């Protein structure tokens, strides 16, 4: 599956990518400087990138040689310390921000390939996985291996979670709004500081990109009747259907749901608890609460990290 993006910015973005060490398994650009959002000015917005690398210590070693000024005071502590912070804090991502490049200002995050795959498959933090629920511009992707099926699995999980929170019948736009909002559930930035209509702005200007990203998954999904000509979908809301969807959710979200539902002192297995949730009229609300728990945890950790590293000395 090819993840689609705008077609007119590829050379410019790859020129920026060429400034970095090329030992990268996945590189993508995302956000309002790459995909138009309602009311946004693409040219003036910061360009956002994520680089997945197999060996963070080696990559940071090379990047410190080529782009030492990109780093904050942590550059004096060396690549092993930077990689340790990347692994142990926040969402497994190390960010350099306010970096000048090609007459623009960019921000880039570095994540290990293994941590990325973990997030894609299990939604451990839903930080990078959540960005990949939305259209991005893939600039570089290594040969197919574990990463490719994990990328597709992440999209399928997004569809499944959205189905559980939607009514029996809904529009394409309803679905894509739900999917785009998954990674913002419980993120305090959407309450303080961020544009409250951010999710709507993302979806309304990029409906063709969302359709291209999810079309084959929706066509092949046995849980839904997809009518692309009418832009409508109907999903199985029976307890059996919802149980199948709950069992297909990523592991971290399943765990959060079981913690919300299970009473102290009981020791039921996950399957038994999810069967109970599937029969609950408020099943979608329980899933939403589970997402809030997942996202709020990683968002708070990242905020603490950003407070310390936002300033980049010259």
ABEGO torsion letter per residue (X at the ends): XBBBBBAAAAAAAAAAAAABBABBABBBBBEAAABBBBGBBAAABBBBBBBBBABAAAAAAAAAAABAAABBAAAAAEAAAAAAAAAABEAGBBBBBGBBBGGBBBBBBBBBAAAAAAAAAAGAAGAAAAAAABBBBBABBBBBBAAAAAAAAAAAAAAAAAAAABBABBBAAAAAAAAAAAAABGBAAAABGBBAAAAAAAAAAAAAAAAAAAAAAAAABAABBBBAAAGBBBBBABAAAAAAAAAABBAAAAAAAAAAABBBGBBBBAAAAAAAAAABAAAAAAAAAAAAAAAAAAAAAAAAAAAAAABBBX
